[in-house]
């Protein structure tokens, strides 16, 4: 049976709204239609742009599926209609869109995936700010958090991604001419999201993302065609770090090379030993890693026994154009017996340029050699056997060329060979050199010559002494090598534990960093910390790094039980006894990190309880004072009115009655605030969203408050809100502004852009003393009066206002008024837009 064809996805990528993505998408639809392709417009958002709407002429447009949400009818993509129509190509706008509740899929890209699975080609659009991986970057640049996001994998899986590019100046001109938004939104857009700096940064993000996608395509092509040679389409510089003091010099030199051309990349790589133990200074490597990242580079750590081969393999994997290595730190005498990493890299680099950088730590010609720091390598042992077998023959030949000496002189010459073999290859080559040397002395220099017999006892004693000295020297050298190996391992273990301890103290996520360090140290695939409530309970994963993650100790290759409730398990290779000893120390440290994590969580819970107690205490204090005052006034006024022995004038009786009414109103207001705060905090506020005109709500809210200047146009688009709750919010904000703003309050409304959506922005402006930066956030906290000594109220007004605002899908923040004062900014979604606005800085008071 023939496999069903999957549709192809083409995406027009833009840096910002208004660059022409939808226009380009519809133009592509016309081009395919003229070519005879069956094209339908499944969903397109024209945003009232005439030129875009004109492009729909001549194309088949499918009706949208209506979804009822909070009393509103929302038009969404009708997936079933598209599948039933089954065109060759479907045009679907805004790939990152969030569907209204009740739709078939939560996100539009999931709708598109269903169309692709059905064999329908899709042409779509998306802006760079909607990519999930760039969400925090875009928020940092623009100050706006994107609520509608798209997984990067969806866009990376697209068959074609075409950038629709436009300079910031050109886009701003398009905005000014009214080609993107209506005229009443242009000034707000240009002064907020569409500033030159924002557009330039977003454009750069789009270009860099697409450049990376092109690199991925190039890598796939090289892999498919079996091309191993590097194709340096851009400058990629790989710098090798050993953890030595020269690292900073190499990194800075490599960064300068990478920065010479646009789009250059810096990759720093450290090749760790295959046994997983740290043999360099972790602190110095950490400093060099921080330097690499501060220069915009990427730090990598790979495992390999052959440093040069691992470095070359990594460079070819990233398609490097240059490799930077440091000059050898080995002594000149060592170069006679081993080849430096730099020389090996130069010979194996092929078309990749290799730069060997000199530095202060490189070898000095006349410095003393350092003692050996590790066990004898295989190369040294092989060289020792060569010296042991050939050395005695060479000495024999040299002694035969000179006049005959006494036997002690001959033995001293052979002893030099034994010592050399011991220094180079260890005990076994030295013993072999002693045996061969003694046979050579016996055959060639002991009477009778050319016989393995000894005529004189003194010569026999000399040969025995020679053998004993040779054995002693070789044993001493071999023991020193073992001690050096043990010391090196102990040092590596100490350094690894030291890094783990610093990680536990300094890292943002100490537990995860500790597991990652354990994984790198022991060179395993994954490390998992398992926990259980008791000995009979199932194991649960407390934290893990790497893949695959073990869910039970039986799945692991190595396991250390910290106690009956905690176990550290490793997957990837079996560990020796020495490694398990170190792993036990790691497990104890990780368990301590986990315990500190629990204690911090408990401390945070205690702080929350203390904050709750503080709120309750403040409530009791406020209630005891603010309720008692109007009650006392009310009681005193009523007692005076009820007194029969005092004849009160009519005007005094009227004043007392007015005081009774005012006190009752104050009590009613205090109780309403407390009830409102309780409802908001318990989440029982159920708004009834309607399509309303903001002008009517604002005028009704401030009608009886006093001198409030209202500038709310009747031409504003309607908003989706609960009119009763919104009226209370506006009245609350206006009352607060009148109380603290010096008697001059303005209420202004306009259309603005928030999260790439249109919203109505209502400003309640006063010109009073204002609030400093930190106090703006605290103003929305319950029982905060922030300098108000009037005693009027419990300090709940702004806390209730923010809670009610968020209940109707809006956002309330505080800003400084130009020239002095405080401005409350209330953003409300337009009718027909169901998205929720970003949470206000400082969090909700509710």
C-alpha positions in Angstrom: 0.0 0.0 0.0 1.4 3.4 -1.0 2.3 5.6 1.9 0.2 8.7 2.2 2.0 12.0 1.2 2.4 14.6 4.0 1.8 18.2 3.0 4.5 20.8 2.8 4.6 23.8 5.0 5.8 27.2 3.8 6.1 30.0 6.4 6.6 33.7 5.8 8.6 35.0 8.7 8.6 38.6 9.8 10.4 40.7 12.5 7.3 42.7 13.5 3.6 43.2 12.6 3.1 45.2 9.4 6.2 44.1 7.4 3.9 42.5 4.8 3.8 38.8 5.7 0.1 38.4 5.0 0.4 40.4 1.7 3.3 38.1 0.6 1.4 35.0 1.6 -1.7 36.0 -0.5 0.6 37.0 -3.4 2.0 33.5 -3.3 -1.5 32.1 -3.3 -2.3 34.1 -6.4 0.9 32.9 -8.1 0.1 29.2 -7.4 -3.5 29.7 -8.5 -2.4 31.2 -11.8 -0.2 28.1 -12.2 -3.3 25.9 -12.0 -2.9 24.8 -8.3 -6.1 24.3 -6.3 -5.8 27.0 -3.6 -8.2 28.1 -0.9 -8.0 30.7 1.8 -8.8 28.9 5.0 -8.2 31.9 7.3 -6.6 35.3 6.8 -6.5 38.2 9.2 -6.5 41.4 7.1 -6.8 43.8 10.1 -8.8 46.2 8.0 -5.9 46.8 5.6 -7.4 47.7 2.3 -4.5 46.5 0.1 -4.5 43.2 1.9 -8.3 42.8 1.6 -8.0 43.5 -2.1 -5.7 40.5 -2.6 -8.6 38.2 -1.4 -10.4 38.9 -4.7 -10.1 36.0 -7.1 -9.4 33.5 -4.3 -11.8 31.0 -2.8 -12.3 31.9 0.9 -13.8 29.3 3.3 -16.1 30.5 6.0 -14.8 30.5 9.6 -16.2 28.4 12.4 -17.9 30.5 15.0 -17.0 29.7 18.7 -19.0 31.2 21.6 -16.7 32.4 24.4 -17.8 34.5 27.3 -20.8 35.8 25.4 -18.8 36.6 22.3 -18.8 35.0 18.9 -15.2 34.3 17.8 -14.2 33.2 14.3 -11.7 30.4 14.1 -10.2 28.1 11.5 -12.7 25.4 10.4 -10.4 22.4 10.2 -13.1 20.0 9.2 -14.3 22.3 6.4 -10.7 22.4 5.0 -10.4 18.6 5.2 -13.7 18.1 3.5 -12.8 20.6 0.7 -9.2 19.0 0.6 -7.5 21.6 -1.7 -3.9 21.2 -2.8 -2.9 24.4 -0.9 -4.5 26.0 2.1 -3.7 29.6 3.2 -3.7 29.8 7.0 -2.6 33.1 8.7 -1.0 33.7 12.1 0.5 30.2 12.9 1.1 31.1 16.6 -2.5 32.1 17.3 -4.2 30.7 20.4 -7.7 29.3 19.5 -10.7 30.2 21.6 -11.8 27.6 24.2 -14.0 25.0 22.5 -11.9 24.8 19.4 -10.7 21.4 18.1 -7.1 22.2 19.1 -5.7 24.7 21.6 -3.2 26.3 19.1 -3.5 27.0 15.4 -0.3 25.3 14.5 -1.9 22.1 15.7 -4.7 22.7 13.2 -2.1 23.2 10.6 -0.4 19.9 11.6 -3.6 18.0 11.0 -3.9 19.6 7.5 -0.4 18.6 6.7 -1.0 15.0 7.9 -3.9 14.9 5.5 -1.6 15.7 2.6 -2.6 19.4 2.2 0.1 22.0 1.6 -0.1 25.0 3.9 1.2 28.5 3.5 1.3 30.5 6.7 2.9 33.5 8.6 4.5 34.1 11.9 6.5 36.9 13.6 9.9 36.2 15.2 8.6 37.4 18.6 6.2 34.4 18.8 9.0 31.8 18.9 9.1 30.1 22.3 13.0 30.2 22.6 13.0 34.0 22.0 10.1 34.8 24.3 12.3 36.1 27.2 14.6 38.0 24.8 11.7 39.8 23.1 10.2 40.7 26.5 13.6 42.1 27.6 13.8 44.2 24.4 10.3 45.5 24.1 9.1 45.2 27.7 6.1 43.2 26.5 5.6 39.5 27.3 4.3 37.5 24.3 1.4 35.3 25.4 1.0 33.6 22.1 4.1 31.4 21.4 5.1 28.8 18.9 7.4 25.9 19.6 10.7 26.3 17.6 10.4 22.8 16.4 7.3 23.6 14.4 9.0 26.4 12.5 12.2 24.4 12.1 10.3 21.5 10.6 8.8 23.8 7.9 9.9 22.9 4.4 10.4 26.5 3.5 10.9 29.6 5.6 11.0 32.9 3.8 11.9 36.1 5.5 9.8 39.2 4.8 12.2 42.0 5.6 11.8 45.7 6.0 14.0 48.4 7.6 12.7 50.0 10.7 12.5 53.4 9.0 10.4 51.9 6.1 8.1 50.2 8.5 7.6 53.4 10.5 6.8 55.2 7.3 4.2 52.5 6.5 2.7 53.0 9.9 2.6 56.8 9.5 0.8 56.5 6.2 -1.9 54.4 7.9 -1.1 51.2 6.0 -0.8 49.1 9.2 -3.1 50.6 11.9 -5.9 53.1 12.0 -4.8 56.7 12.3 -5.9 56.9 16.0 -3.4 54.1 16.9 -0.4 55.4 14.9 1.1 57.7 17.5 0.8 55.2 20.3 2.3 52.4 18.2 5.3 54.5 17.1 6.0 55.6 20.7 5.7 52.0 22.1 6.3 48.8 20.3 7.4 50.3 17.0 10.4 52.3 18.3 13.5 52.2 16.1 15.5 50.3 18.7 12.8 47.6 19.2 12.4 47.1 15.4 16.2 46.9 14.8 16.7 44.3 17.6 13.7 42.2 16.3 15.0 42.4 12.8 18.4 41.2 13.9 16.8 38.3 15.8 14.9 37.3 12.7 18.0 37.4 10.5 20.1 35.4 12.9 17.4 32.8 13.4 17.0 32.3 9.7 20.8 32.2 9.3 21.0 29.4 11.8 18.2 27.6 9.8 20.3 27.9 6.6 23.3 26.4 8.5 21.1 23.5 9.5 20.2 23.0 5.9 23.8 23.1 4.9 24.7 20.5 7.6 21.9 18.2 6.4 23.1 18.5 2.8 26.7 17.7 3.8 25.5 14.7 5.8 23.3 13.4 3.0 26.0 13.7 0.5 28.7 12.3 2.8 30.8 15.4 2.6 33.2 15.4 5.6 35.3 18.5 4.5 34.3 21.8 6.1 32.5 24.4 4.1 33.3 27.6 6.0 30.3 29.6 4.8 30.8 31.8 7.9 33.7 32.4 10.3 33.5 29.8 13.0 36.5 29.8 15.3 37.2 26.9 17.6 39.6 27.6 20.5 41.0 24.7 22.5 41.1 25.1 26.3 43.3 22.9 28.5 42.5 24.7 31.8 46.0 26.2 31.8 46.9 29.8 32.5 47.0 30.6 28.7 43.3 30.1 28.3 42.2 33.7 28.6 44.8 34.8 26.0 43.6 32.2 23.6 39.9 33.0 24.1 40.4 36.7 23.5 42.5 36.1 20.4 39.8 33.7 19.0 37.1 36.2 19.8 38.9 38.9 17.7 39.1 36.4 14.8 35.4 35.5 15.1 34.5 39.2 15.3 36.2 40.2 12.0 33.2 39.2 9.9 29.4 39.5 10.3 27.8 36.4 11.8 31.1 35.0 13.2 30.8 32.4 15.9 33.2 31.5 18.7 33.3 27.9 20.1 35.5 27.1 23.1 36.0 23.4 23.7 37.7 21.5 26.6 38.6 17.9 26.0 38.1 16.0 29.3 39.9 12.7 30.0 38.0 9.6 29.1 38.0 8.4 32.8 35.9 11.4 33.7 38.2 12.7 36.4 39.2 16.4 36.4 42.9 16.8 35.7 42.9 20.6 35.4 41.9 23.5 37.6 38.1 23.6 37.7 38.2 27.1 39.0 40.3 28.3 36.1 38.1 26.4 33.6 35.0 28.1 35.2 36.7 31.5 34.8 37.5 30.8 31.1 34.0 29.5 30.5 32.6 32.8 31.9 35.0 34.8 29.7 33.8 32.8 26.6 30.2 33.5 27.4 30.8 37.2 28.1 32.3 37.5 24.7 29.3 35.9 23.0 30.8 32.5 22.5 29.6 29.0 23.4 31.5 26.7 25.8 31.6 23.0 25.1 33.1 20.0 27.0 33.8 16.8 25.2 35.3 13.5 26.5 38.1 11.8 24.7 41.5 10.1 25.4 43.1 11.6 22.3 42.9 15.4 22.7 43.9 16.2 19.2 41.5 13.8 17.5 38.6 14.9 19.7 39.4 18.5 18.9 39.5 17.9 15.2 36.3 15.8 15.3 34.5 18.7 17.1 35.8 21.3 14.7 34.5 19.3 11.7 31.2 18.8 13.4 30.6 22.6 13.8 32.0 23.3 10.3 34.8 25.4 11.7 36.9 27.7 9.6 39.8 28.2 12.1 41.2 26.4 15.1 43.1 28.3 17.8 45.5 26.3 20.0 48.2 27.4 22.4 51.9 26.8 21.9 53.1 23.7 23.8 53.9 23.9 27.5 56.1 20.8 27.3 59.9 21.1 27.7 62.0 20.9 24.6 63.5 17.6 25.8 59.9 16.2 25.9 59.4 17.0 22.2 62.0 14.3 21.4 59.7 11.6 22.8 56.1 12.9 22.2 54.3 15.1 19.7 52.4 18.1 21.0 48.7 18.5 20.5 49.2 21.6 18.3 51.5 19.7 15.9 49.0 16.9 15.7 46.1 19.3 15.0 48.1 21.1 12.3 48.8 17.8 10.5 45.2 16.6 10.7 43.3 19.8 10.1 43.2 19.6 6.3 41.5 22.7 4.9 40.8 24.2 8.3 43.3 26.9 9.3 45.2 26.4 12.5 46.6 29.3 14.5 49.2 28.4 17.2 49.3 31.3 19.7 52.3 32.0 21.8 51.8 32.8 25.4 53.6 33.4 28.6 53.0 29.9 29.9 54.7 28.1 27.0 57.8 26.1 27.6 61.1 27.9 28.4 64.3 26.7 26.8 66.4 26.4 30.0 63.9 25.7 32.7 64.2 22.6 34.9 61.9 19.6 34.0 59.0 19.0 36.3 58.6 15.7 38.0 56.2 13.2 36.4 52.6 13.8 37.5 50.9 10.6 36.3 51.5 6.9 35.7 53.9 5.8 33.0 52.1 5.8 29.6 52.2 3.0 27.1 54.6 5.0 24.9 57.1 5.4 27.7 57.0 1.8 28.6 57.6 0.8 24.9 60.5 3.2 24.8 61.8 1.7 28.1 61.8 -1.8 26.6 63.7 -0.5 23.5 66.3 1.1 25.8 66.5 -2.1 27.9 67.2 -4.4 24.9 69.3 -2.1 22.7 71.1 -0.1 25.4 73.3 -3.0 26.6 74.2 -3.8 23.0 75.2 -0.2 22.2 77.3 0.1 25.4 79.0 -3.3 24.6 79.9 -2.0 21.2 81.3 1.3 22.5 83.4 -0.5 25.2 84.8 -2.8 22.6 86.1 0.2 20.7 88.2 1.4 23.6 91.1 -0.2 25.4 90.1 -2.7 28.0 89.1 -1.2 31.4 88.6 -2.9 34.8 85.3 -4.7 35.4 83.9 -2.0 37.8 84.2 0.6 35.0 82.3 -1.7 32.6 79.6 -2.3 35.2 79.1 1.4 35.8 78.5 2.0 32.1 75.8 -0.8 32.1 74.3 0.6 35.3 73.7 3.9 33.4 71.6 1.9 30.9 69.6 0.3 33.7 68.9 3.6 35.4 67.8 5.1 32.0 65.5 2.2 31.3 64.0 2.5 34.8 63.4 6.2 34.4 61.8 5.8 31.0 59.9 2.5 31.3 59.7 1.4 34.9 60.6 -1.7 36.8 60.2 -4.5 34.1 62.4 -2.8 31.4 65.0 -2.0 34.1 65.2 -5.6 35.2 65.5 -6.7 31.6 68.3 -4.2 31.1 70.1 -5.5 34.2 69.8 -9.1 33.0 70.9 -8.4 29.5 73.7 -6.2 30.8 75.0 -8.8 33.2 75.0 -11.5 30.5 76.9 -9.1 28.2 79.5 -8.3 30.9 79.9 -12.0 31.7 80.3 -12.9 28.0 82.5 -10.1 26.8 84.4 -8.6 29.7 84.8 -11.4 32.4 87.5 -13.9 32.3 87.3 -16.3 30.6 85.6 -14.3 27.8 83.0 -15.7 25.5 81.9 -18.1 28.2 79.2 -17.9 30.8 81.6 -18.7 33.6 83.4 -16.5 36.1 87.0 -17.4 37.1 87.5 -14.7 39.8 85.2 -14.5 42.9 85.5 -10.7 42.9 84.0 -10.5 39.5 81.1 -12.7 40.6 80.5 -10.4 43.6 80.6 -7.3 41.3 77.9 -8.9 39.0 75.7 -9.7 42.0 76.0 -6.2 43.4 75.2 -4.8 39.9 72.0 -6.9 39.7 70.9 -5.8 43.2 71.5 -2.2 42.5 69.6 -2.5 39.2 66.6 -4.1 41.0 66.6 -1.5 43.8 66.7 1.4 41.3 63.9 0.0 39.1 61.7 -0.8 42.1 62.2 2.7 43.4 61.2 4.3 40.1 58.2 2.0 39.8 57.0 2.8 43.3 57.4 6.5 42.6 55.2 6.2 39.5 52.5 4.4 41.5 52.6 7.1 44.2 52.4 9.7 41.6 49.4 8.0 40.0 47.7 7.8 43.4 48.5 11.4 44.2 47.1 12.5 40.8 43.9 10.6 41.4 43.5 12.0 44.9 44.1 15.5 43.6 41.5 15.0 40.8 39.0 13.6 43.4 39.6 16.6 45.7 39.2 19.0 42.8 36.0 17.3 41.7 34.5 17.4 45.2 35.7 21.0 45.5 33.8 21.9 42.3 30.7 20.1 43.7 30.9 22.0 46.9 31.2 25.4 45.2 28.2 24.4 42.9 26.1 23.6 46.0 26.9 27.0 47.4 26.8 29.3 44.4 24.6 27.9 41.6 21.1 29.1 41.0 19.8 25.6 40.8 22.4 23.7 43.0 20.8 20.3 42.8 20.6 20.3 39.0 24.1 21.7 38.7 25.4 19.1 41.1 23.9 16.2 39.1 25.3 17.7 35.9 28.8 17.9 37.4 28.5 14.3 38.6 27.5 13.2 35.1 30.5 15.0 33.6 32.9 13.8 36.2 32.1 10.1 35.8 31.4 10.3 32.1 28.0 8.6 32.2 24.8 9.1 30.2 22.5 10.1 33.0 22.4 10.8 36.7 19.1 10.5 38.7 18.3 11.3 42.3 15.5 9.0 43.5 13.4 9.4 46.6 10.6 7.6 48.4 8.4 8.3 51.4 9.2 5.0 53.1 10.7 1.6 52.5 7.6 0.2 50.9 6.7 3.2 48.7 7.6 3.4 45.0 10.6 5.4 43.9 10.1 8.9 42.4 12.5 11.1 40.5 13.5 14.1 42.5 15.9 15.4 39.9 17.8 14.1 36.9 20.1 15.1 34.1 20.9 13.3 30.8 19.1 10.6 29.1 17.8 8.0 29.7 16.4 8.8 33.2 16.3 5.9 35.6 13.0 5.5 37.5 14.2 2.7 39.8 17.6 1.6 41.2 17.3 -1.7 39.2 17.6 0.2 35.9 21.0 1.8 36.8 24.6 0.7 36.1 25.8 2.2 39.4 23.8 3.0 42.6 24.6 4.6 45.9 22.0 4.4 48.7 22.3 7.6 50.8 19.7 6.2 53.2 16.5 4.1 52.9 14.6 7.0 51.3 17.2 8.4 48.9 19.4 6.8 46.2 21.7 8.3 43.6 21.8 6.2 40.4 24.0 6.4 37.3 23.4 5.0 33.8 26.0 4.7 31.1 28.9 2.6 32.3 30.0 0.3 35.2 32.2 1.9 37.8 35.3 0.5 39.5 35.9 0.3 43.2 37.8 3.6 43.3 35.1 5.4 41.3 32.4 4.1 43.7 34.3 5.4 46.6 34.3 8.9 45.1 30.7 8.5 44.0 29.7 7.9 47.7 31.2 11.2 48.6 29.3 12.8 45.7 26.1 11.2 46.8 26.5 12.5 50.4 27.1 16.0 49.0 24.1 15.8 46.7 21.9 14.6 49.5 23.0 17.6 51.6 22.1 19.9 48.7 18.6 18.2 48.4 18.1 18.6 52.2 19.0 22.3 51.9 16.6 22.6 49.1 13.8 21.2 51.2 14.8 23.5 54.1 14.6 26.5 51.8 11.1 25.4 50.6 10.0 25.0 54.2 11.5 28.4 55.0 9.6 29.9 52.1 6.4 28.3 53.4 7.0 29.7 56.8 7.6 33.1 55.3 4.3 32.8 53.4 2.6 31.9 56.7 4.2 34.8 58.4 3.1 37.1 55.7 -0.5 35.7 56.1 -0.2 36.4 59.8 1.0 39.9 59.1 -2.0 40.5 56.8 -4.4 39.2 59.4 -2.7 41.3 62.1 -3.0 44.4 59.8 -6.6 43.5 59.2 -7.3 43.3 62.9 -5.5 46.6 63.6 -7.2 48.4 60.7 -10.6 47.1 61.6 -10.2 47.8 65.3 -9.3 51.5 64.4 -11.2 52.3 61.3 -14.5 50.6 62.3 -14.3 52.0 65.8 -14.0 55.6 64.7 -17.2 55.8 62.6 -19.1 53.6 65.2 -18.0 56.0 68.0 -19.2 59.0 65.9 -22.4 57.3 65.1 -23.1 56.4 68.7 -22.3 59.9 70.0 -24.5 61.5 67.4 -27.4 59.2 68.1 -27.0 59.7 71.9 -27.2 63.4 71.4 -30.3 63.2 69.3 -32.0 60.9 71.8 -31.2 63.0 74.8 -34.5 64.4 76.2 -33.1 66.9 78.6 -31.4 68.9 75.9 -33.2 71.0 73.4 -31.1 71.0 70.2 -31.4 73.8 67.6 -32.7 72.6 64.2 -29.3 73.3 62.5 -27.5 71.2 65.2 -29.9 68.3 64.7 -29.3 68.5 61.0 -25.5 68.4 61.5 -25.9 65.4 63.8 -28.1 63.6 61.3 -25.7 64.3 58.5 -22.9 62.9 60.7 -24.9 59.8 61.3 -25.3 59.4 57.5 -21.6 60.0 56.8 -20.6 57.5 59.5 -23.0 54.9 58.2 -21.6 55.5 54.6 -18.1 55.1 55.9 -19.0 51.8 57.6 -20.7 50.6 54.5 -17.6 51.5 52.4 -15.3 49.7 54.8 -17.4 46.6 54.8 -17.8 46.6 51.0 -14.0 46.8 50.7 -13.4 43.9 53.0 -16.1 41.8 51.2 -14.6 42.7 47.8 -11.1 41.7 48.9 -12.4 38.5 50.3 -14.2 37.7 47.0 -11.2 38.6 44.9 -8.7 36.6 47.0 -11.0 33.5 47.1 -11.5 33.7 43.3 -15.3 33.7 43.5 -15.7 36.9 41.4 -17.6 35.8 38.2 -17.6 38.6 35.7 -20.4 38.8 33.1 -18.6 40.0 30.0 -20.6 42.2 27.7 -19.7 44.4 24.7 -19.9 48.0 26.2 -18.9 51.5 25.3 -16.2 52.7 27.6 -17.5 56.3 27.6 -20.8 55.4 29.3 -19.0 53.4 32.0 -16.5 56.1 32.8 -19.1 58.9 33.0 -21.3 56.8 35.3 -18.3 56.0 37.5 -17.2 59.6 38.1 -20.5 61.4 37.9 -20.8 62.0 41.7 -17.1 62.2 42.6 -16.3 65.9 42.0 -13.7 67.7 39.8 -12.7 64.9 37.4 -12.0 65.9 33.8 -13.1 63.1 31.4 -11.6 62.8 27.8 -13.1 59.6 26.6 -14.2 59.8 22.9 -17.4 58.2 21.8 -15.6 56.9 18.7 -13.5 54.4 20.8 -14.1 50.8 19.8 -16.2 48.9 22.3 -14.5 46.7 25.0 -15.3 43.3 26.3 -15.8 43.7 30.1 -18.2 43.5 33.0 -19.7 47.0 33.2 -20.5 46.9 36.9 -17.1 45.7 38.0 -15.3 48.1 35.6 -17.4 51.0 36.9 -16.3 50.2 40.5 -12.7 50.0 39.4 -12.8 53.4 37.7 -14.6 55.0 40.6 -12.1 53.5 43.0 -9.1 54.8 41.0 -10.7 58.3 40.6 -11.5 58.5 44.4 -7.9 57.5 45.2 -6.6 60.1 42.8 -8.8 62.8 44.2 -7.7 62.0 47.8 -4.0 62.1 47.0 -3.7 64.1 43.7 -4.1 67.6 44.8 -7.7 68.0 43.5 -6.8 67.8 39.7 -7.7 64.5 38.2 -8.0 63.5 34.5 -9.4 60.4 32.9 -8.1 59.8 29.3 -8.7 56.9 27.0 -7.1 55.8 23.7 -6.4 52.7 21.6 -2.9 51.2 22.1 -1.0 48.1 21.3 -0.3 45.4 23.9 1.3 42.0 23.1 0.8 42.8 19.4 -3.0 43.2 20.0 -5.2 46.2 20.1 -6.4 47.3 23.6 -8.2 50.3 25.0 -5.9 52.1 27.5 -7.6 54.2 30.2 -5.4 56.6 32.1 -6.4 58.1 35.5 -4.0 60.9 36.0 -3.3 63.0 39.1 -0.7 65.7 39.7 0.0 65.1 43.3 3.2 64.0 45.0 3.3 60.6 43.3 5.0 57.5 44.6 8.7 56.3 44.3 9.5 53.2 42.2 9.2 50.5 44.9 6.1 52.1 46.5 4.2 51.7 43.1 4.2 47.9 43.5 3.3 48.1 47.2 0.4 50.4 46.5 -1.6 47.3 45.3 -0.9 45.4 48.5 -3.8 45.2 51.0 -3.7 47.6 54.0 -1.1 49.9 52.4 -1.8 53.6 52.9 1.7 54.8 51.9 1.7 58.0 53.8 -2.0 58.6 54.1 -2.8 59.7 57.6 -6.4 60.7 57.0 -7.8 57.5 58.5 -10.3 57.2 55.7 -10.3 53.6 54.6 -8.4 50.4 55.2 -6.0 50.8 52.4 -7.8 48.2 50.3 -8.9 50.3 47.3 -6.0 49.7 44.9 -5.8 46.0 45.9 -9.5 45.5 45.2 -9.2 47.5 41.9 -6.4 45.3 40.6 -8.2 42.1 41.5 -11.4 43.2 39.8 -9.4 44.4 36.8 -7.7 41.0 36.3 -11.1 39.3 36.8 -12.4 41.1 33.7 -9.3 40.2 31.7 -7.6 43.6 32.0 -4.3 44.9 33.5 -3.7 47.6 36.0 -0.3 49.2 36.6 1.0 52.5 38.1 3.3 54.9 36.3 4.7 58.4 37.0 2.9 61.4 35.6 5.1 63.6 33.4 5.7 66.7 35.5 4.9 65.0 38.8 2.1 62.8 40.1 0.8 59.3 39.6 -1.0 57.7 36.6 -3.0 54.6 36.9 -2.9 52.6 33.6 -5.9 50.4 32.9 -5.7 48.2 29.8 -8.8 46.4 28.5 -9.2 44.0 25.6 -11.3 45.0 22.7 -14.6 43.3 21.9 -13.9 40.2 19.9 -10.4 39.7 21.4 -10.3 36.9 24.0 -6.6 37.1 24.9 -5.5 37.9 28.4 -3.1 40.7 29.1 0.3 40.2 30.7 0.3 40.1 34.5 1.1 43.5 36.0 4.6 43.9 37.5 4.7 43.1 41.1 2.1 40.4 40.8 -1.6 40.5 41.6 -2.8 41.8 44.9 -5.5 39.3 44.7 
